[in-house]
Amino acid sequence: ALREGETQLGIEQDVLRNNRQQLERLEGLVHDCADLERDLGDGWTVAVAFAHMAFWDRRAIGLLSLWDGEGLLPDSVYEDLLNKALLPEWQAIEPDRAAQLALVAAREVNAAVEALDVDKAEAIALIGNQFMLARGDHRKEHLDQIEQALNGST
């Protein structure tokens, strides 16, 4: 039996809805953004934020694949350390390419979340790794930051 707010996939509907909503926002920003090199502070630009989102969505795809295919429990790493280590690579990516990478990764991770086995989806939430399913939350944080920068407020 489904618990209130769950889909047949065992993932809360608001998680799936937010993933889709933030993907739509990302699609709009990638399509409309003429200033991919807009400064977001601390060495970050809009393009770097897109590359960052692509990396973390691809990481979630890999973790979901390991969990769904081989039953290996997803593990967390030191996100801040990875962000600092990867910043030079993200800065080196052509801005248009970074935007496209973010779109492709967001679409792929949404599909991976939606295709995940119900028992494995529930187990991910139980062990406290909801971030793997709720990719829209991470996307929203950066999309808000990008929109603020593009609208001239910080």
Sequence and secondary structure as in RCSB ss.txt:
>XXXX:A:sequence
ALREGETQLGIEQDVLRNNRQQLERLEGLVHDCADLERDLGDGWTVAVAFAHMAFWDRRAIGLLSLWDGEGLLPD
SVYEDLLNKALLPEWQAIEPDRAAQLALVAAREVNAAVEALDVDKAEAIALIGNQFMLARGDHRKEHLDQIEQAL
NGST
>XXXX:A:secstr
   TTB TTSSBHHHHHHHHHHHHHHHHHHHH S TT EEETTEEHHHHHHHHHHHHHHHHHHHHHHHHH     
   HHHHHHHHHHHHHHS HHHHHHHHHHHHHHHHHHHHHS HHHHHHHHHTT GGGT HHHHHHHHHHHHHHHH
TT  
